[in-house]
Amino acid sequence: MSVSPHSTPLIERQGLRIEEAAHALGCGRTTVFKLIREGRLRVVKLGTRTIVPRSEVARLLTGETACNGDAA
């Protein structure tokens, strides 16, 4: 069974590209990379790709602290 490119996906993507995360956060790519470097935004590496989990974007937007619960 093939899926048309215009059909609704069965499973919503849970990861965002850096550019998509930047758009969701209302900032630029450089700021996203800075947040990653500072440990304030966790990512998943898949080969050479850097994926930002949607849950991380939501966590950052709601003001929850990163990783160990300490203030960033």
mmCIF file as Biopython writes it, N, C-alpha, C and O atoms, coordinates in Angstrom:
data_model
#
loop_
_atom_site.group_PDB
_atom_site.id
_atom_site.type_symbol
_atom_site.label_atom_id
_atom_site.label_alt_id
_atom_site.label_comp_id
_atom_site.label_asym_id
_atom_site.label_entity_id
_atom_site.label_seq_id
_atom_site.pdbx_PDB_ins_code
_atom_site.Cartn_x
_atom_site.Cartn_y
_atom_site.Cartn_z
_atom_site.occupancy
_atom_site.B_iso_or_equiv
_atom_site.auth_seq_id
_atom_site.auth_asym_id
_atom_site.pdbx_PDB_model_num
ATOM 1   N N  . MET A ? 1  ? 0.836  -1.167 0.000  1.0 0.0 1  A 1 
ATOM 2   C CA . MET A ? 1  ? 0.000  0.000  0.000  1.0 0.0 1  A 1 
ATOM 3   C C  . MET A ? 1  ? 0.887  1.239  0.000  1.0 0.0 1  A 1 
ATOM 4   O O  . MET A ? 1  ? 1.678  1.435  0.922  1.0 0.0 1  A 1 
ATOM 5   N N  . SER A ? 2  ? 0.764  2.061  -1.011 1.0 0.0 2  A 1 
ATOM 6   C CA . SER A ? 2  ? 1.597  3.254  -1.061 1.0 0.0 2  A 1 
ATOM 7   C C  . SER A ? 2  ? 0.839  4.438  -0.479 1.0 0.0 2  A 1 
ATOM 8   O O  . SER A ? 2  ? -0.391 4.472  -0.471 1.0 0.0 2  A 1 
ATOM 9   N N  . VAL A ? 3  ? 1.606  5.402  0.007  1.0 0.0 3  A 1 
ATOM 10  C CA . VAL A ? 3  ? 1.021  6.589  0.625  1.0 0.0 3  A 1 
ATOM 11  C C  . VAL A ? 3  ? 1.290  7.775  -0.278 1.0 0.0 3  A 1 
ATOM 12  O O  . VAL A ? 3  ? 2.431  8.016  -0.671 1.0 0.0 3  A 1 
ATOM 13  N N  . SER A ? 4  ? 0.258  8.507  -0.604 1.0 0.0 4  A 1 
ATOM 14  C CA . SER A ? 4  ? 0.394  9.699  -1.424 1.0 0.0 4  A 1 
ATOM 15  C C  . SER A ? 4  ? 1.142  10.769 -0.644 1.0 0.0 4  A 1 
ATOM 16  O O  . SER A ? 4  ? 0.950  10.893 0.565  1.0 0.0 4  A 1 
ATOM 17  N N  . PRO A ? 5  ? 1.995  11.547 -1.315 1.0 0.0 5  A 1 
ATOM 18  C CA . PRO A ? 5  ? 2.717  12.610 -0.596 1.0 0.0 5  A 1 
ATOM 19  C C  . PRO A ? 5  ? 1.773  13.675 -0.042 1.0 0.0 5  A 1 
ATOM 20  O O  . PRO A ? 5  ? 2.171  14.472 0.807  1.0 0.0 5  A 1 
ATOM 21  N N  . HIS A ? 6  ? 0.536  13.695 -0.512 1.0 0.0 6  A 1 
ATOM 22  C CA . HIS A ? 6  ? -0.416 14.695 -0.044 1.0 0.0 6  A 1 
ATOM 23  C C  . HIS A ? 6  ? -1.336 14.170 1.047  1.0 0.0 6  A 1 
ATOM 24  O O  . HIS A ? 6  ? -2.169 14.913 1.566  1.0 0.0 6  A 1 
ATOM 25  N N  . SER A ? 7  ? -1.196 12.902 1.399  1.0 0.0 7  A 1 
ATOM 26  C CA . SER A ? 7  ? -2.052 12.346 2.435  1.0 0.0 7  A 1 
ATOM 27  C C  . SER A ? 7  ? -1.496 12.680 3.816  1.0 0.0 7  A 1 
ATOM 28  O O  . SER A ? 7  ? -0.323 13.026 3.957  1.0 0.0 7  A 1 
ATOM 29  N N  . THR A ? 8  ? -2.339 12.574 4.817  1.0 0.0 8  A 1 
ATOM 30  C CA . THR A ? 8  ? -1.931 12.823 6.190  1.0 0.0 8  A 1 
ATOM 31  C C  . THR A ? 8  ? -1.058 11.670 6.669  1.0 0.0 8  A 1 
ATOM 32  O O  . THR A ? 8  ? -1.441 10.510 6.517  1.0 0.0 8  A 1 
ATOM 33  N N  . PRO A ? 9  ? 0.108  11.963 7.244  1.0 0.0 9  A 1 
ATOM 34  C CA . PRO A ? 9  ? 0.957  10.872 7.727  1.0 0.0 9  A 1 
ATOM 35  C C  . PRO A ? 9  ? 0.284  10.126 8.870  1.0 0.0 9  A 1 
ATOM 36  O O  . PRO A ? 9  ? -0.422 10.727 9.680  1.0 0.0 9  A 1 
ATOM 37  N N  . LEU A ? 10 ? 0.504  8.818  8.934  1.0 0.0 10 A 1 
ATOM 38  C CA . LEU A ? 10 ? -0.083 8.013  9.988  1.0 0.0 10 A 1 
ATOM 39  C C  . LEU A ? 10 ? 0.554  8.308  11.338 1.0 0.0 10 A 1 
ATOM 40  O O  . LEU A ? 10 ? -0.110 8.262  12.374 1.0 0.0 10 A 1 
ATOM 41  N N  . ILE A ? 11 ? 1.835  8.608  11.315 1.0 0.0 11 A 1 
ATOM 42  C CA . ILE A ? 11 ? 2.570  8.907  12.540 1.0 0.0 11 A 1 
ATOM 43  C C  . ILE A ? 11 ? 3.207  10.285 12.397 1.0 0.0 11 A 1 
ATOM 44  O O  . ILE A ? 11 ? 3.938  10.546 11.442 1.0 0.0 11 A 1 
ATOM 45  N N  . GLU A ? 12 ? 2.922  11.162 13.356 1.0 0.0 12 A 1 
ATOM 46  C CA . GLU A ? 12 ? 3.523  12.488 13.334 1.0 0.0 12 A 1 
ATOM 47  C C  . GLU A ? 12 ? 4.993  12.386 13.706 1.0 0.0 12 A 1 
ATOM 48  O O  . GLU A ? 12 ? 5.352  11.685 14.652 1.0 0.0 12 A 1 
ATOM 49  N N  . ARG A ? 13 ? 5.835  13.078 12.967 1.0 0.0 13 A 1 
ATOM 50  C CA . ARG A ? 13 ? 7.269  13.083 13.271 1.0 0.0 13 A 1 
ATOM 51  C C  . ARG A ? 13 ? 7.499  13.650 14.658 1.0 0.0 13 A 1 
ATOM 52  O O  . ARG A ? 13 ? 6.928  14.681 15.015 1.0 0.0 13 A 1 
ATOM 53  N N  . GLN A ? 14 ? 8.321  12.991 15.431 1.0 0.0 14 A 1 
ATOM 54  C CA . GLN A ? 14 ? 8.613  13.438 16.790 1.0 0.0 14 A 1 
ATOM 55  C C  . GLN A ? 14 ? 9.915  14.225 16.871 1.0 0.0 14 A 1 
ATOM 56  O O  . GLN A ? 14 ? 10.261 14.759 17.925 1.0 0.0 14 A 1 
ATOM 57  N N  . GLY A ? 15 ? 10.631 14.295 15.757 1.0 0.0 15 A 1 
ATOM 58  C CA . GLY A ? 15 ? 11.892 15.020 15.730 1.0 0.0 15 A 1 
ATOM 59  C C  . GLY A ? 15 ? 11.872 16.115 14.687 1.0 0.0 15 A 1 
ATOM 60  O O  . GLY A ? 15 ? 11.227 15.994 13.646 1.0 0.0 15 A 1 
ATOM 61  N N  . LEU A ? 16 ? 12.589 17.185 14.983 1.0 0.0 16 A 1 
ATOM 62  C CA . LEU A ? 16 ? 12.670 18.328 14.081 1.0 0.0 16 A 1 
ATOM 63  C C  . LEU A ? 16 ? 14.101 18.536 13.617 1.0 0.0 16 A 1 
ATOM 64  O O  . LEU A ? 16 ? 15.049 18.276 14.357 1.0 0.0 16 A 1 
ATOM 65  N N  . ARG A ? 17 ? 14.251 19.010 12.381 1.0 0.0 17 A 1 
ATOM 66  C CA . ARG A ? 17 ? 15.567 19.435 11.917 1.0 0.0 17 A 1 
ATOM 67  C C  . ARG A ? 17 ? 15.911 20.732 12.643 1.0 0.0 17 A 1 
ATOM 68  O O  . ARG A ? 17 ? 15.029 21.383 13.205 1.0 0.0 17 A 1 
ATOM 69  N N  . ILE A ? 18 ? 17.172 21.105 12.633 1.0 0.0 18 A 1 
ATOM 70  C CA . ILE A ? 18 ? 17.628 22.327 13.308 1.0 0.0 18 A 1 
ATOM 71  C C  . ILE A ? 18 ? 16.817 23.533 12.821 1.0 0.0 18 A 1 
ATOM 72  O O  . ILE A ? 18 ? 16.392 24.360 13.628 1.0 0.0 18 A 1 
ATOM 73  N N  . GLU A ? 19 ? 16.606 23.635 11.524 1.0 0.0 19 A 1 
ATOM 74  C CA . GLU A ? 19 ? 15.867 24.757 10.948 1.0 0.0 19 A 1 
ATOM 75  C C  . GLU A ? 19 ? 14.427 24.780 11.463 1.0 0.0 19 A 1 
ATOM 76  O O  . GLU A ? 19 ? 13.888 25.846 11.761 1.0 0.0 19 A 1 
ATOM 77  N N  . GLU A ? 20 ? 13.808 23.607 11.565 1.0 0.0 20 A 1 
ATOM 78  C CA . GLU A ? 20 ? 12.430 23.523 12.054 1.0 0.0 20 A 1 
ATOM 79  C C  . GLU A ? 20 ? 12.356 23.892 13.536 1.0 0.0 20 A 1 
ATOM 80  O O  . GLU A ? 20 ? 11.423 24.570 13.965 1.0 0.0 20 A 1 
ATOM 81  N N  . ALA A ? 21 ? 13.331 23.449 14.306 1.0 0.0 21 A 1 
ATOM 82  C CA . ALA A ? 21 ? 13.371 23.788 15.728 1.0 0.0 21 A 1 
ATOM 83  C C  . ALA A ? 21 ? 13.549 25.295 15.899 1.0 0.0 21 A 1 
ATOM 84  O O  . ALA A ? 21 ? 12.915 25.904 16.761 1.0 0.0 21 A 1 
ATOM 85  N N  . ALA A ? 22 ? 14.412 25.895 15.079 1.0 0.0 22 A 1 
ATOM 86  C CA . ALA A ? 22 ? 14.623 27.339 15.148 1.0 0.0 22 A 1 
ATOM 87  C C  . ALA A ? 22 ? 13.320 28.082 14.854 1.0 0.0 22 A 1 
ATOM 88  O O  . ALA A ? 22 ? 12.982 29.047 15.540 1.0 0.0 22 A 1 
ATOM 89  N N  . HIS A ? 23 ? 12.601 27.636 13.845 1.0 0.0 23 A 1 
ATOM 90  C CA . HIS A ? 23 ? 11.321 28.263 13.496 1.0 0.0 23 A 1 
ATOM 91  C C  . HIS A ? 23 ? 10.328 28.125 14.649 1.0 0.0 23 A 1 
ATOM 92  O O  . HIS A ? 23 ? 9.649  29.088 15.005 1.0 0.0 23 A 1 
ATOM 93  N N  . ALA A ? 24 ? 10.245 26.933 15.229 1.0 0.0 24 A 1 
ATOM 94  C CA . ALA A ? 24 ? 9.318  26.681 16.338 1.0 0.0 24 A 1 
ATOM 95  C C  . ALA A ? 24 ? 9.659  27.539 17.556 1.0 0.0 24 A 1 
ATOM 96  O O  . ALA A ? 24 ? 8.768  27.974 18.285 1.0 0.0 24 A 1 
ATOM 97  N N  . LEU A ? 25 ? 10.945 27.777 17.769 1.0 0.0 25 A 1 
ATOM 98  C CA . LEU A ? 25 ? 11.395 28.567 18.919 1.0 0.0 25 A 1 
ATOM 99  C C  . LEU A ? 25 ? 11.391 30.069 18.634 1.0 0.0 25 A 1 
ATOM 100 O O  . LEU A ? 25 ? 11.518 30.880 19.551 1.0 0.0 25 A 1 
ATOM 101 N N  . GLY A ? 26 ? 11.245 30.435 17.360 1.0 0.0 26 A 1 
ATOM 102 C CA . GLY A ? 26 ? 11.251 31.847 16.997 1.0 0.0 26 A 1 
ATOM 103 C C  . GLY A ? 26 ? 12.635 32.460 17.050 1.0 0.0 26 A 1 
ATOM 104 O O  . GLY A ? 26 ? 12.797 33.631 17.393 1.0 0.0 26 A 1 
ATOM 105 N N  . CYS A ? 27 ? 13.641 31.651 16.703 1.0 0.0 27 A 1 
ATOM 106 C CA . CYS A ? 27 ? 15.020 32.148 16.712 1.0 0.0 27 A 1 
ATOM 107 C C  . CYS A ? 27 ? 15.741 31.624 15.468 1.0 0.0 27 A 1 
ATOM 108 O O  . CYS A ? 27 ? 15.131 30.986 14.610 1.0 0.0 27 A 1 
ATOM 109 N N  . GLY A ? 28 ? 17.015 31.893 15.383 1.0 0.0 28 A 1 
ATOM 110 C CA . GLY A ? 28 ? 17.805 31.449 14.245 1.0 0.0 28 A 1 
ATOM 111 C C  . GLY A ? 28 ? 18.562 30.160 14.547 1.0 0.0 28 A 1 
ATOM 112 O O  . GLY A ? 28 ? 18.623 29.708 15.690 1.0 0.0 28 A 1 
ATOM 113 N N  . ARG A ? 29 ? 19.135 29.583 13.503 1.0 0.0 29 A 1 
ATOM 114 C CA . ARG A ? 29 ? 19.905 28.342 13.630 1.0 0.0 29 A 1 
ATOM 115 C C  . ARG A ? 29 ? 21.069 28.509 14.605 1.0 0.0 29 A 1 
ATOM 116 O O  . ARG A ? 29 ? 21.358 27.610 15.394 1.0 0.0 29 A 1 
ATOM 117 N N  . THR A ? 30 ? 21.731 29.656 14.546 1.0 0.0 30 A 1 
ATOM 118 C CA . THR A ? 30 ? 22.882 29.896 15.416 1.0 0.0 30 A 1 
ATOM 119 C C  . THR A ? 30 ? 22.485 29.820 16.881 1.0 0.0 30 A 1 
ATOM 120 O O  . THR A ? 30 ? 23.221 29.272 17.702 1.0 0.0 30 A 1 
ATOM 121 N N  . THR A ? 31 ? 21.324 30.368 17.208 1.0 0.0 31 A 1 
ATOM 122 C CA . THR A ? 31 ? 20.842 30.318 18.587 1.0 0.0 31 A 1 
ATOM 123 C C  . THR A ? 31 ? 20.533 28.886 19.002 1.0 0.0 31 A 1 
ATOM 124 O O  . THR A ? 31 ? 20.810 28.496 20.137 1.0 0.0 31 A 1 
ATOM 125 N N  . VAL A ? 32 ? 19.961 28.098 18.094 1.0 0.0 32 A 1 
ATOM 126 C CA . VAL A ? 32 ? 19.675 26.693 18.402 1.0 0.0 32 A 1 
ATOM 127 C C  . VAL A ? 32 ? 20.984 25.959 18.685 1.0 0.0 32 A 1 
ATOM 128 O O  . VAL A ? 32 ? 21.071 25.210 19.658 1.0 0.0 32 A 1 
ATOM 129 N N  . PHE A ? 33 ? 21.993 26.162 17.856 1.0 0.0 33 A 1 
ATOM 130 C CA . PHE A ? 33 ? 23.285 25.511 18.090 1.0 0.0 33 A 1 
ATOM 131 C C  . PHE A ? 33 ? 23.897 25.971 19.416 1.0 0.0 33 A 1 
ATOM 132 O O  . PHE A ? 33 ? 24.534 25.178 20.109 1.0 0.0 33 A 1 
ATOM 133 N N  . LYS A ? 34 ? 23.710 27.238 19.772 1.0 0.0 34 A 1 
ATOM 134 C CA . LYS A ? 34 ? 24.213 27.744 21.051 1.0 0.0 34 A 1 
ATOM 135 C C  . LYS A ? 34 ? 23.496 27.050 22.213 1.0 0.0 34 A 1 
ATOM 136 O O  . LYS A ? 34 ? 24.139 26.652 23.185 1.0 0.0 34 A 1 
ATOM 137 N N  . LEU A ? 35 ? 22.181 26.902 22.122 1.0 0.0 35 A 1 
ATOM 138 C CA . LEU A ? 35 ? 21.416 26.218 23.171 1.0 0.0 35 A 1 
ATOM 139 C C  . LEU A ? 35 ? 21.886 24.775 23.325 1.0 0.0 35 A 1 
ATOM 140 O O  . LEU A ? 35 ? 21.979 24.263 24.441 1.0 0.0 35 A 1 
ATOM 141 N N  . ILE A ? 36 ? 22.178 24.127 22.210 1.0 0.0 36 A 1 
ATOM 142 C CA . ILE A ? 36 ? 22.679 22.742 22.239 1.0 0.0 36 A 1 
ATOM 143 C C  . ILE A ? 36 ? 24.043 22.703 22.922 1.0 0.0 36 A 1 
ATOM 144 O O  . ILE A ? 36 ? 24.279 21.880 23.807 1.0 0.0 36 A 1 
ATOM 145 N N  . ARG A ? 37 ? 24.931 23.592 22.509 1.0 0.0 37 A 1 
ATOM 146 C CA . ARG A ? 37 ? 26.286 23.646 23.064 1.0 0.0 37 A 1 
ATOM 147 C C  . ARG A ? 37 ? 26.259 23.899 24.571 1.0 0.0 37 A 1 
ATOM 148 O O  . ARG A ? 37 ? 27.066 23.339 25.312 1.0 0.0 37 A 1 
ATOM 149 N N  . GLU A ? 38 ? 25.324 24.747 25.024 1.0 0.0 38 A 1 
ATOM 150 C CA . GLU A ? 38 ? 25.214 25.083 26.454 1.0 0.0 38 A 1 
ATOM 151 C C  . GLU A ? 38 ? 24.506 23.994 27.253 1.0 0.0 38 A 1 
ATOM 152 O O  . GLU A ? 38 ? 24.439 24.075 28.480 1.0 0.0 38 A 1 
ATOM 153 N N  . GLY A ? 39 ? 23.977 22.977 26.573 1.0 0.0 39 A 1 
ATOM 154 C CA . GLY A ? 39 ? 23.275 21.904 27.256 1.0 0.0 39 A 1 
ATOM 155 C C  . GLY A ? 39 ? 21.844 22.245 27.625 1.0 0.0 39 A 1 
ATOM 156 O O  . GLY A ? 39 ? 21.220 21.531 28.410 1.0 0.0 39 A 1 
ATOM 157 N N  . ARG A ? 40 ? 21.321 23.316 27.076 1.0 0.0 40 A 1 
ATOM 158 C CA . ARG A ? 40 ? 19.950 23.745 27.370 1.0 0.0 40 A 1 
ATOM 159 C C  . ARG A ? 40 ? 18.933 23.113 26.441 1.0 0.0 40 A 1 
ATOM 160 O O  . ARG A ? 40 ? 17.734 23.174 26.712 1.0 0.0 40 A 1 
ATOM 161 N N  . LEU A ? 41 ? 19.384 22.503 25.345 1.0 0.0 41 A 1 
ATOM 162 C CA . LEU A ? 41 ? 18.501 21.842 24.385 1.0 0.0 41 A 1 
ATOM 163 C C  . LEU A ? 41 ? 19.146 20.511 24.014 1.0 0.0 41 A 1 
ATOM 164 O O  . LEU A ? 41 ? 20.224 20.477 23.420 1.0 0.0 41 A 1 
ATOM 165 N N  . ARG A ? 42 ? 18.480 19.421 24.367 1.0 0.0 42 A 1 
ATOM 166 C CA . ARG A ? 42 ? 19.020 18.092 24.076 1.0 0.0 42 A 1 
ATOM 167 C C  . ARG A ? 42 ? 18.660 17.678 22.656 1.0 0.0 42 A 1 
ATOM 168 O O  . ARG A ? 42 ? 17.595 18.027 22.148 1.0 0.0 42 A 1 
ATOM 169 N N  . VAL A ? 43 ? 19.552 16.937 22.026 1.0 0.0 43 A 1 
ATOM 170 C CA . VAL A ? 43 ? 19.343 16.475 20.662 1.0 0.0 43 A 1 
ATOM 171 C C  . VAL A ? 43 ? 19.679 14.993 20.552 1.0 0.0 43 A 1 
ATOM 172 O O  . VAL A ? 43 ? 20.266 14.398 21.455 1.0 0.0 43 A 1 
ATOM 173 N N  . VAL A ? 44 ? 19.291 14.423 19.430 1.0 0.0 44 A 1 
ATOM 174 C CA . VAL A ? 44 ? 19.619 13.035 19.105 1.0 0.0 44 A 1 
ATOM 175 C C  . VAL A ? 44 ? 20.420 13.068 17.809 1.0 0.0 44 A 1 
ATOM 176 O O  . VAL A ? 44 ? 20.013 13.706 16.838 1.0 0.0 44 A 1 
ATOM 177 N N  . LYS A ? 45 ? 21.545 12.387 17.796 1.0 0.0 45 A 1 
ATOM 178 C CA . LYS A ? 45 ? 22.346 12.294 16.574 1.0 0.0 45 A 1 
ATOM 179 C C  . LYS A ? 45 ? 21.986 10.997 15.856 1.0 0.0 45 A 1 
ATOM 180 O O  . LYS A ? 45 ? 22.047 9.919  16.448 1.0 0.0 45 A 1 
ATOM 181 N N  . LEU A ? 46 ? 21.615 11.099 14.594 1.0 0.0 46 A 1 
ATOM 182 C CA . LEU A ? 46 ? 21.345 9.946  13.734 1.0 0.0 46 A 1 
ATOM 183 C C  . LEU A ? 46 ? 22.291 10.054 12.555 1.0 0.0 46 A 1 
ATOM 184 O O  . LEU A ? 46 ? 22.019 10.763 11.586 1.0 0.0 46 A 1 
ATOM 185 N N  . GLY A ? 47 ? 23.393 9.351  12.646 1.0 0.0 47 A 1 
ATOM 186 C CA . GLY A ? 47 ? 24.425 9.499  11.618 1.0 0.0 47 A 1 
ATOM 187 C C  . GLY A ? 47 ? 24.962 10.919 11.688 1.0 0.0 47 A 1 
ATOM 188 O O  . GLY A ? 47 ? 25.457 11.357 12.727 1.0 0.0 47 A 1 
ATOM 189 N N  . THR A ? 48 ? 24.859 11.636 10.574 1.0 0.0 48 A 1 
ATOM 190 C CA . THR A ? 48 ? 25.326 13.021 10.536 1.0 0.0 48 A 1 
ATOM 191 C C  . THR A ? 48 ? 24.215 14.013 10.850 1.0 0.0 48 A 1 
ATOM 192 O O  . THR A ? 48 ? 24.464 15.214 10.958 1.0 0.0 48 A 1 
ATOM 193 N N  . ARG A ? 49 ? 22.994 13.516 10.996 1.0 0.0 49 A 1 
ATOM 194 C CA . ARG A ? 49 ? 21.846 14.397 11.253 1.0 0.0 49 A 1 
ATOM 195 C C  . ARG A ? 49 ? 21.695 14.675 12.742 1.0 0.0 49 A 1 
ATOM 196 O O  . ARG A ? 49 ? 21.914 13.807 13.588 1.0 0.0 49 A 1 
ATOM 197 N N  . THR A ? 50 ? 21.317 15.907 13.030 1.0 0.0 50 A 1 
ATOM 198 C CA . THR A ? 50 ? 21.014 16.309 14.398 1.0 0.0 50 A 1 
ATOM 199 C C  . THR A ? 50 ? 19.505 16.524 14.465 1.0 0.0 50 A 1 
ATOM 200 O O  . THR A ? 50 ? 18.958 17.371 13.759 1.0 0.0 50 A 1 
ATOM 201 N N  . ILE A ? 51 ? 18.839 15.751 15.317 1.0 0.0 51 A 1 
ATOM 202 C CA . ILE A ? 51 ? 17.396 15.811 15.450 1.0 0.0 51 A 1 
ATOM 203 C C  . ILE A ? 51 ? 17.043 16.386 16.821 1.0 0.0 51 A 1 
ATOM 204 O O  . ILE A ? 51 ? 17.585 15.963 17.842 1.0 0.0 51 A 1 
ATOM 205 N N  . VAL A ? 52 ? 16.131 17.350 16.828 1.0 0.0 52 A 1 
ATOM 206 C CA . VAL A ? 52 ? 15.659 17.948 18.069 1.0 0.0 52 A 1 
ATOM 207 C C  . VAL A ? 52 ? 14.286 17.346 18.377 1.0 0.0 52 A 1 
ATOM 208 O O  . VAL A ? 52 ? 13.339 17.559 17.619 1.0 0.0 52 A 1 
ATOM 209 N N  . PRO A ? 53 ? 14.164 16.604 19.467 1.0 0.0 53 A 1 
ATOM 210 C CA . PRO A ? 53 ? 12.857 16.054 19.816 1.0 0.0 53 A 1 
ATOM 211 C C  . PRO A ? 53 ? 11.843 17.179 20.083 1.0 0.0 53 A 1 
ATOM 212 O O  . PRO A ? 53 ? 12.173 18.192 20.699 1.0 0.0 53 A 1 
ATOM 213 N N  . ARG A ? 54 ? 10.612 16.982 19.609 1.0 0.0 54 A 1 
ATOM 214 C CA . ARG A ? 54 ? 9.556  17.974 19.861 1.0 0.0 54 A 1 
ATOM 215 C C  . ARG A ? 54 ? 9.397  18.232 21.355 1.0 0.0 54 A 1 
ATOM 216 O O  . ARG A ? 54 ? 9.116  19.358 21.764 1.0 0.0 54 A 1 
ATOM 217 N N  . SER A ? 55 ? 9.575  17.199 22.165 1.0 0.0 55 A 1 
ATOM 218 C CA . SER A ? 55 ? 9.434  17.356 23.614 1.0 0.0 55 A 1 
ATOM 219 C C  . SER A ? 55 ? 10.465 18.339 24.168 1.0 0.0 55 A 1 
ATOM 220 O O  . SER A ? 55 ? 10.195 19.033 25.148 1.0 0.0 55 A 1 
ATOM 221 N N  . GLU A ? 56 ? 11.644 18.401 23.548 1.0 0.0 56 A 1 
ATOM 222 C CA . GLU A ? 56 ? 12.674 19.345 23.993 1.0 0.0 56 A 1 
ATOM 223 C C  . GLU A ? 56 ? 12.281 20.779 23.669 1.0 0.0 56 A 1 
ATOM 224 O O  . GLU A ? 56 ? 12.508 21.686 24.470 1.0 0.0 56 A 1 
ATOM 225 N N  . VAL A ? 57 ? 11.694 20.984 22.496 1.0 0.0 57 A 1 
ATOM 226 C CA . VAL A ? 57 ? 11.231 22.326 22.123 1.0 0.0 57 A 1 
ATOM 227 C C  . VAL A ? 57 ? 10.140 22.758 23.103 1.0 0.0 57 A 1 
ATOM 228 O O  . VAL A ? 57 ? 10.158 23.884 23.599 1.0 0.0 57 A 1 
ATOM 229 N N  . ALA A ? 58 ? 9.196  21.865 23.378 1.0 0.0 58 A 1 
ATOM 230 C CA . ALA A ? 58 ? 8.104  22.179 24.311 1.0 0.0 58 A 1 
ATOM 231 C C  . ALA A ? 58 ? 8.656  22.471 25.701 1.0 0.0 58 A 1 
ATOM 232 O O  . ALA A ? 58 ? 8.206  23.408 26.360 1.0 0.0 58 A 1 
ATOM 233 N N  . ARG A ? 59 ? 9.627  21.675 26.154 1.0 0.0 59 A 1 
ATOM 234 C CA . ARG A ? 59 ? 10.224 21.875 27.477 1.0 0.0 59 A 1 
ATOM 235 C C  . ARG A ? 59 ? 10.877 23.244 27.566 1.0 0.0 59 A 1 
ATOM 236 O O  . ARG A ? 59 ? 10.710 23.955 28.557 1.0 0.0 59 A 1 
ATOM 237 N N  . LEU A ? 60 ? 11.616 23.608 26.537 1.0 0.0 60 A 1 
ATOM 238 C CA . LEU A ? 60 ? 12.303 24.901 26.542 1.0 0.0 60 A 1 
ATOM 239 C C  . LEU A ? 60 ? 11.293 26.047 26.535 1.0 0.0 60 A 1 
ATOM 240 O O  . LEU A ? 60 ? 11.489 27.050 27.222 1.0 0.0 60 A 1 
ATOM 241 N N  . LEU A ? 61 ? 10.227 25.908 25.771 1.0 0.0 61 A 1 
ATOM 242 C CA . LEU A ? 61 ? 9.218  26.960 25.683 1.0 0.0 61 A 1 
ATOM 243 C C  . LEU A ? 61 ? 8.412  27.113 26.969 1.0 0.0 61 A 1 
ATOM 244 O O  . LEU A ? 61 ? 7.911  28.200 27.259 1.0 0.0 61 A 1 
ATOM 245 N N  . THR A ? 62 ? 8.283  26.040 27.738 1.0 0.0 62 A 1 
ATOM 246 C CA . THR A ? 62 ? 7.529  26.131 28.993 1.0 0.0 62 A 1 
ATOM 247 C C  . THR A ? 62 ? 8.406  26.534 30.169 1.0 0.0 62 A 1 
ATOM 248 O O  . THR A ? 62 ? 7.924  26.698 31.290 1.0 0.0 62 A 1 
ATOM 249 N N  . GLY A ? 63 ? 9.697  26.693 29.904 1.0 0.0 63 A 1 
ATOM 250 C CA . GLY A ? 63 ? 10.607 27.166 30.947 1.0 0.0 63 A 1 
ATOM 251 C C  . GLY A ? 63 ? 11.167 26.109 31.846 1.0 0.0 63 A 1 
ATOM 252 O O  . GLY A ? 63 ? 11.829 26.427 32.834 1.0 0.0 63 A 1 
ATOM 253 N N  . GLU A ? 64 ? 10.916 24.831 31.528 1.0 0.0 64 A 1 
ATOM 254 C CA . GLU A ? 64 ? 11.511 23.771 32.340 1.0 0.0 64 A 1 
ATOM 255 C C  . GLU A ? 64 ? 13.013 23.778 32.119 1.0 0.0 64 A 1 
ATOM 256 O O  . GLU A ? 64 ? 13.487 24.145 31.044 1.0 0.0 64 A 1 
ATOM 257 N N  . THR A ? 65 ? 13.761 23.372 33.134 1.0 0.0 65 A 1 
ATOM 258 C CA . THR A ? 65 ? 15.216 23.368 33.014 1.0 0.0 65 A 1 
ATOM 259 C C  . THR A ? 65 ? 15.707 22.119 32.308 1.0 0.0 65 A 1 
ATOM 260 O O  . THR A ? 65 ? 14.986 21.125 32.215 1.0 0.0 65 A 1 
ATOM 261 N N  . ALA A ? 66 ? 16.910 22.169 31.821 1.0 0.0 66 A 1 
ATOM 262 C CA . ALA A ? 66 ? 17.486 21.075 31.041 1.0 0.0 66 A 1 
ATOM 263 C C  . ALA A ? 66 ? 18.046 19.967 31.904 1.0 0.0 66 A 1 
ATOM 264 O O  . ALA A ? 66 ? 18.333 20.149 33.087 1.0 0.0 66 A 1 
ATOM 265 N N  . CYS A ? 67 ? 18.191 18.835 31.288 1.0 0.0 67 A 1 
ATOM 266 C CA . CYS A ? 67 ? 18.893 17.634 31.748 1.0 0.0 67 A 1 
ATOM 267 C C  . CYS A ? 67 ? 18.729 17.263 33.211 1.0 0.0 67 A 1 
ATOM 268 O O  . CYS A ? 67 ? 17.898 16.413 33.532 1.0 0.0 67 A 1 
ATOM 269 N N  . ASN A ? 68 ? 19.492 17.869 34.105 1.0 0.0 68 A 1 
ATOM 270 C CA . ASN A ? 68 ? 19.535 17.409 35.485 1.0 0.0 68 A 1 
ATOM 271 C C  . ASN A ? 68 ? 18.640 18.200 36.431 1.0 0.0 68 A 1 
ATOM 272 O O  . ASN A ? 68 ? 18.661 17.965 37.639 1.0 0.0 68 A 1 
ATOM 273 N N  . GLY A ? 69 ? 17.860 19.127 35.904 1.0 0.0 69 A 1 
ATOM 274 C CA . GLY A ? 69 ? 16.954 19.885 36.755 1.0 0.0 69 A 1 
ATOM 275 C C  . GLY A ? 69 ? 17.557 21.155 37.339 1.0 0.0 69 A 1 
ATOM 276 O O  . GLY A ? 69 ? 16.856 21.930 37.989 1.0 0.0 69 A 1 
ATOM 277 N N  . ASP A ? 70 ? 18.846 21.375 37.117 1.0 0.0 70 A 1 
ATOM 278 C CA . ASP A ? 70 ? 19.480 22.607 37.600 1.0 0.0 70 A 1 
ATOM 279 C C  . ASP A ? 70 ? 19.124 23.751 36.678 1.0 0.0 70 A 1 
ATOM 280 O O  . ASP A ? 70 ? 18.874 23.539 35.491 1.0 0.0 70 A 1 
ATOM 281 N N  . ALA A ? 71 ? 19.099 24.941 37.199 1.0 0.0 71 A 1 
ATOM 282 C CA . ALA A ? 71 ? 18.831 26.119 36.376 1.0 0.0 71 A 1 
ATOM 283 C C  . ALA A ? 71 ? 19.970 26.290 35.388 1.0 0.0 71 A 1 
ATOM 284 O O  . ALA A ? 71 ? 21.136 26.070 35.716 1.0 0.0 71 A 1 
ATOM 285 N N  . ALA A ? 72 ? 19.619 26.680 34.189 1.0 0.0 72 A 1 
ATOM 286 C CA . ALA A ? 72 ? 20.628 26.853 33.141 1.0 0.0 72 A 1 
ATOM 287 C C  . ALA A ? 72 ? 21.277 28.203 33.232 1.0 0.0 72 A 1 
ATOM 288 O O  . ALA A ? 72 ? 22.152 28.523 32.428 1.0 0.0 72 A 1 
#
